[in-house]
Amino acid sequence: MADKNKEAESLERVIERLDMLDQRLDNIDSIVSAVVERVMKQSVILNVTCSRCGHSTEVAIVGVAKPSK
């Protein structure tokens, strides 16, 4: 009987963790979609600085949005 309770609790815990992972993936999807929409409308410039040497690199992402009707 105790083993069944432990299994049920473990299963519930796995289900909770999968739900949390699903929510995080949905949030990541929303963020990526927003970034893609912005890139298609205008360019995005990322400045990345190396924490070791301090060298800065600029990355420009440019997209072309098709006119919508």
Backbone torsions as a table, in degrees:
resi	resn	phi	psi	omega
1	MET	NA	-41.5	179.7
2	ALA	-65.9	-35.6	178.9
3	ASP	-64.7	-38.6	179.2
4	LYS	-65.7	-38.8	177.6
5	ASN	-64.9	-41.6	179.0
6	LYS	-64.8	-41.5	178.8
7	GLU	-64.4	-41.7	179.4
8	ALA	-64.0	-42.2	177.9
9	GLU	-65.0	-40.9	178.7
10	SER	-64.7	-41.7	179.2
11	LEU	-64.5	-42.4	177.7
12	GLU	-62.0	-41.5	179.0
13	ARG	-62.7	-41.8	178.1
14	VAL	-64.2	-42.0	179.5
15	ILE	-63.3	-42.3	177.8
16	GLU	-61.6	-43.5	-180.0
17	ARG	-65.9	-39.1	177.6
18	LEU	-65.4	-38.3	176.6
19	ASP	-63.7	-42.2	177.7
20	MET	-62.8	-42.1	178.2
21	LEU	-63.4	-41.0	178.7
22	ASP	-62.1	-42.0	178.1
23	GLN	-64.8	-41.3	178.9
24	ARG	-64.3	-41.7	178.6
25	LEU	-65.1	-37.5	175.8
26	ASP	-63.1	-41.2	178.4
27	ASN	-64.7	-42.7	178.3
28	ILE	-62.5	-41.8	178.7
29	ASP	-60.7	-41.8	179.2
30	SER	-63.8	-42.9	-179.6
31	ILE	-65.3	-45.5	-179.9
32	VAL	-62.9	-40.8	178.8
33	SER	-62.7	-41.3	178.9
34	ALA	-64.1	-41.2	178.9
35	VAL	-65.0	-42.9	179.9
36	VAL	-63.1	-42.2	178.2
37	GLU	-61.2	-40.9	179.5
38	ARG	-66.6	-42.1	-179.6
39	VAL	-63.0	-36.7	-179.7
40	MET	-69.2	-23.4	-179.8
41	LYS	-91.5	-36.3	-178.2
42	GLN	-154.2	164.7	-177.8
43	SER	-74.8	154.6	176.1
44	VAL	-123.3	132.4	179.5
45	ILE	-116.6	124.7	178.2
46	LEU	-106.9	129.9	174.2
47	ASN	-107.7	119.3	-179.4
48	VAL	-116.0	126.7	-179.9
49	THR	-114.2	129.7	178.8
50	CYS	-69.7	130.1	-179.1
51	SER	-74.7	-17.9	-178.7
52	ARG	-88.2	-51.6	-173.7
53	CYS	-105.2	-13.8	179.3
54	GLY	82.5	3.6	179.1
55	HIS	-67.7	133.2	-178.6
56	SER	-105.2	135.4	178.2
57	THR	-125.1	134.0	179.5
58	GLU	-107.6	128.8	179.5
59	VAL	-119.6	121.4	179.0
60	ALA	-105.8	130.3	177.8
61	ILE	-114.7	121.0	-175.7
62	VAL	-121.3	136.3	177.3
63	GLY	-134.3	162.2	179.1
64	VAL	-121.4	120.3	179.8
65	ALA	-88.3	135.8	174.6
66	LYS	-77.6	137.7	-179.4
67	PRO	-63.3	135.4	178.9
68	SER	-95.1	152.8	-178.0
69	LYS	-89.9	NA	NA
